[in-house]
Amino acid sequence: MSDHVEAADAVYRELLERLGEAQPQPRLGPTKRVLELLGNPDNSYAIIQIAGTNGKTSTSRMIESILRAHDLRTGLFTSPHLVRFTERIGIDGDRISDEAVVRNWEDIRPYVEIVDAELEAVGEPRLTFFEALTVLAFAAFGDAPVDVAVVEVGMGGAWDSTNAADADVAVFAPIDLDHMQRLGSTISEIAKTKSGIIKPGSQVVSAAQTADARRELVAAAAAADVPIIFEGDEFALEHDAVGVGGQLITVRGRAGTYPELYLPMYGDHQGRNATLAIAAVEAFIGGGSKPLAEAVLAEGLAEATSPGRLQLVGTEPTVLVDAAHNPHGARALVEALGTYFDVDEIAFVVGIVADKDAKGILETFAPAASMLFITQSESERAIPAEDLARIAASLSIPELPVYDRLDEAADDARRWAAEGERRLVVITGSITLVGEAIEIAADRDWKAKA
């Protein structure tokens, strides 16, 4: 391991000593205060910010890739990570280097500590993990420097630390029920919190929403006196068809129609995410009045990736991972499997964290599952496998093997798939489980040699 890798891992351990992402503080002041002490690096580049419940990361990655194809130098901030925390900060299409992480952290640490002391003096918790990481990302983007940063909201919107900066374009992926203990028990309440990223002077682009969510977004845009456009009205996915390694989509944007674009991702939901990404870039480049150059757009989409989303990690037998961590994501996964994969039987290897709708997720998988292997990730938030099995016991699945370790569950699922024909294994249920599966697949070389 290089010195830079060790030093970056030490930064991560230092960040982990702070309040974790499961305990976000509903405040913007501390993040704003550190950014002010740093001279507001977030003012040195444009920002496109993405909120919503599902599809935020994929949409963010597509927007970034399209912008980069337009010869813009990009920053990308997403969460959570799958394997290493440096995945969360991208610079011009690459994961931030370990050296840049260490250098930027050393630069901002004194200012973070100043604000920590100010907070503790008035009885408040010091900056959380995510607040400090947000400052690190914004500082790294200014240091790079980038032309535009694509920033995914961590949780909610109004009080999420990413909202300390003002977005030029505010983007909303589909809003559904999730994080209800933090954001509210209804879609209206959740949408109202997420609408907080809408600021005066911004442009607002939204996926199709439920009536309740749409009403909240429209009200927030009106209060900020800014325009808002919705999928299905001003832009839409006109057509999608299965293609080799993904799909071909035709998108009607605000400024033009873009036929037969290749998207190297599976799932109708990814076609809709791409549609939202295109509308967001149209808004950013030309205010939605100028069509994007089709060759440039095609290049940007063709190079987009979304790790952990219907990602192939094993062959002979085929193993996919997908970070479906709520019922909405689980439905999208099941629909995509039925459309894009010609198999007869599917085994789901499932582990879910404690603050998610485990019953809703399992109920969604059950009709599509020939086998369901219950397990848990190493996260302290993971529902113990035995407890998850009890939740699943009421579902009509023939067999329900239970494993405390993902590697053992995956081994048995792969063995089951290899014993038959046209069988598929899908590891899913939480992002932490998917991250561990990707590491196990790489360590054990699940992909057959060409």
N, C-alpha and C positions, 0 to 999 in steps of 0.2 A: 504494500500500500504506500502511495506516494505521500510526501509531507503535506502537500496541499489537500489531499483527500482526508488525511487524519485531522488537519486543522479545520476543514469544513465540517467534519463529523463532530468536532469539539464545539463548533458554533451551534450545531443542531442540539447537542446535549445541553448547552447553555440555554437555548430557547425553550427546551422541554421543562426546565425548572420553573417556568412561568405557568400561570393558569392555562389549562389546555383548551382545545377547540370545543369541547363539550360544555364549557363554562364561559361563553362569550359575555362580555360586559356591554350593556346597551348604552354606549357612549361613543362620541367622536372626539371629544376634547383632547384626550391624551395623544391620540395619533396626530391631530392637527397641530398640537403644541410641539411635538418633536419635528414635524415637517417644517414648521416655522423656524425653529432653531437651526435647521439645516439649510435655510434659505429657500424653502419650498421647491425642491427639485421637481415635484409633480406639475409645476407651472411651465416647465421647459419643454414639454411635449404634449401632443394631443392625447385624449383618452377616450376609448370606447369601452363602456362598462356594461356587463351582462348580468342580469338578475333572473330569477325564475326558480322552478323546482326541478325540472328535468331537462337535460340537453344543454346546460350552460357550458360545460367543458368542451363538448364537441363543437358547439357553435363558436365558442371563443377560438378554438384551434382553426376552424375554417376561415373565420374572419382574418386571423393573423396570417394565414397562408396566402389568402387573396391579396391582402395589403402588401405582403412581401413580394409577390409577383409583380406588383406595381412599382417595384424598386424603392419601397419605403423601408427604412430600418425600423424593426419592430421590437417591442417588448411584449411578453405574455405572462400573465399571472393567473394561475389556476390552483384549485385545491379540491380535495386533498391529494397527496402524492401516492403513488403505487409502491415504489421501492425506496427511492432516496428523495429527501426533501428538496434537493436542488432541481427536481423535475418541475417544481412549482413556478420557477422563474426562468423564462426563456428570453434569450437575446438573439434577435435576427434569425430565428428558426432553430437555434441550438439551445440545449440546456445550459444555464449559466455555468461558467467554469468554477471549480473549487477555489481557485486563486482569487477570482472576482468576489465570491461569497465572503471569503476571509477578509479581503482588503476593504470591502464595503462595510462589513460588520465592525471592523476595527475603527473605521471612520465614524460610524454613527453611534457606537456603544456609549461614548461619553455623554451624548445628548439624550440617549434613552435613559441613562442612569440619572441624569438631572431630573427628567420628568418622573421617573420612578420615585425619587426622593420627594418631589412635590406632591405626588399622589399619596404616599405613605404618611406625609405630614398632616394630611387632612383626613386620614383614616380610610382611604380608598386603596384597592388592590393596585399594585404596580402594573405596567403594561402586560397584557396577556401574550401568550405565544403568537396568536394571529395578529394582534396589533403590532408587535415588534417585527414580525415577518413582513407585514404590509409595508412598514417603513423601510425595511431592508430592500424590498422589491422596488419601491418608488425611487429610492436612492440609487440602486443599481441601474435603473433605466436612465436616470439623469447622468450617471457616470459613463454609460456606454458610448455615446449617448444614442437615444432612439428618437425617431420622428413621431411615433405613435405607440401607445401602450394599450393592449387589449386586456382588460382587467375583469376577472370573474368575481362576483360577490361571494363572500364566504357563507354567510347566513343572513337571510332577510334582505335588508337594503338600507333603510333609513339610518340605523345605528351601526351598520357593519363598518369596520375600520376602513375598508376600501372607499367608503363614501366620504372620507375626509377630503378627497380630491373631487373636482367637478368634471363630469364627463361631457365631452362634445356631443357624443351620441349615446343615449341610454337605450339598451336593448333588453327586451323581456322574452325569455323562453317561456314555454307553457307553465302556468302556475297551478299547483295542486296542493293537496294536504300533505305536509311534511313538517318536521320540527314543531309540532303543534304546541308542545309545552313551552316553547320560546316565542313563537310567532302568532299564535292564536288558533282557535278551534274551528274556524270557518275559512273558506276560501276568501271571503271578503276581508277578514282581518289580516290574513296572510298577504293578500294583494296590496292592502293599504300600507303595510310595513315595507314591502318590496318597492312600492311606488316612490319611496323616499329618495331613490337615485335620480328622479326627474328634477332638474334644476332650471332656473331661468336661463335662456340662451342655448339650451340643448335641443337636439332633435331626438324624437322618440320613435322607436320601431318595435313592434310587438308581434309575436306569434299569435295565432288564433287563441282566444281565451274564452272561458265560460262567461256567462252574462255578468256574474258577480265580480269576477276579476276585471273584466273589461270596464265595468262601471267605475271601479276604483282608479284604474289607470287613466281613464278619460278625465275624471275629476282632478287628479293630481296634475295632469298636463294643463288643464284649464287654469288651475291655481297658479302654475308657473308661467302661464301665457305662452306655451310652446305647442307646436303641432305634434300630433301623434298619428301614426299609420298602423294598420293592422293587416296581418296575413288574411287573405280571403277577400279583402276590399281592394287595397292599392297594389298588392302583390300576391302571388300564389304559385304553388307547385302545380304546373299544368299536366305533367305526365312523368311517370317513372316506370322503368322496365329493368328487369334483372339483367345484369351484365357480368362478364367474367371478372371475378374478384370484387364485385360491387354492383353498381347500377348506373343507368343512363337517365338523366333527369332533364326536363324542360321547364324552365322557370320564367314566369312573367314577372319582371321587376317593375318598379315605378317608371323607369326611364327606357326600358327596352325588354324584349323577350330573348332568352338565351336558350337555344335548342340543343338537345342531346349532349349535355355536359357529363363527362365521366366522373363519378364519385366513387373512390375506392373504399367504400364502407357499405355494410349491409344494413338493411332495415328501412322501412318507409319513414320512420321517425328521423333517420339521418337525412333523407331527402328533404324533409320539412326543415330540419336544422340548417341545411345548406341554403334553402330558400330564404330563411331568416338572415343568414350570414350575408347573402348577396344583397338583400335590401339594406342591411346595415352599412355595407361598404358603399352602396349607391348613395346613401345619406351622407356618408363621410366625404366621399369624393364627388363633388358636384352638387351636393344638396338634394340628391334624388332627381335632378333634372337632366343629367347627362348619362347616357348608357355607358356601361363598362365595355372596354375593348374585349371582344369575345375570346380572342386568343390568350390574352392575359388572364382573364377569368378562368378559362379552361385549365391553364397551367396551374393557377393557384389552387383550384379544387382538386386537381389530379394529384397534387403533392400533399394534400391535407391528410393528417393521421389523427386517430383518436385511441390511444392505448387504453386497454382495459374495457373497450366497448366492442363486443363481438369480435374479440381478438383471437386468432388461431395460435395456440401455444403447443399443440401436439398433433401428430399424424400417426396413423396406424396403431391405435385408433385415433380418430379425430377428437381433439379436445379444444373447446372454446372457453374463454373467460368473458364475463360481462358484469359490469358493476351495477346491476339492477338492485337498488337498495330501498325501493318503495314500490307499492302496487302499480303505480303509473309506469315506472321503469320495467317492472316485471311483465306487464301487458305488452309493452313495446318489444321486449325480448321474445316472448312467445310468438307474437305475430311475425317477427323477422325470421325465427326458426322455421315456421311453417311456409314462408315464402321463398327463402333463399337456400334452404338446405334440404336435399332430397333424401330423407332418412325415414326409417320405419319406427325406430325406438330411440328415446332420449332419456339419459340419466342426468338428473340434476344433483350436483353436490352443493349443498346449501349451508351457509353460516350467516347469521344476522346479528347486528349489534342491538343493544338493549333499547335504544330510543326510537326504534323503527317499528312499523306495523307488521310484525312477524306473521300474524295470522293472515293478513291480507296478501302478503307476498306468497306464502305457501299455498293459499287457496287459488292464486293465479297460476302457479306452476303445476298444481295437482292434475288438472285434466290433460296436460301435455306430457306428464311424466310416466315413463314405464318403470323407472326406479327413482327413488329419492334417497340420497345418502346425506344424513344429517351430521354436521360437524360444527366446528367453531374456529375462529381465527385466534391469533395470539393476543389480540387487543384486550385490554382490561375491560372494555365496554362490550365484549362479545357475550351474547346469551350462551350460557353453558349448553353443550350439546344435549344433555339429558333433559334440560328444561325446554329446549327447542323441540325435542322429540315429543314431549308431552303436548305442546301446542299443535304439532302435526298429527297427533294420534287420531283426531276426529276425522281426518281426511281419508278418502277412499283410495289408498295407495296399497298395492299388494304387499310390498316389503318396505321396511323402514330401518335399515341398519344405522347404527349410531357410533360416531367416532369422536374421541377427544382431540385427535390430531388430523389436520388437513391432509398431510402426506399419505396417511393410512387410508383415509376415505378416498382420495384420488387414485391410489393404487388399486383398490378394490373396484372402483368405478371403471377404470381403464381395463381391468381384467374382465369385467362383465361385458364391456363393449367389444373386446377382442374375441370373445367366445361366440359372437353372433355376426350377422351381416347387417349392413345399413344401420349401424348403431352410432350414436353420438353422445359425448359427455360434455356437459356445460357446468362450469364452476361459477357460482354466483351468490348473490344475497348481500354482500357488503364489499366496500372498496378495499378494506383491509384484507379480506379473504382473497380477493382477486390479486392484490399485490403479492401476497405470499405464494399464490399459485404460479404467478409469472416467474418468481424466483425458483420455485421447485422445478418447474418445467425446464428452465435454463440449466439448472444444476444437474438434472437427471437426463437431459437431452431427449425430450419426448418427441422431437421432430425427426422423422426418418431422413436418412442421408439421400441426397439426390443421386 
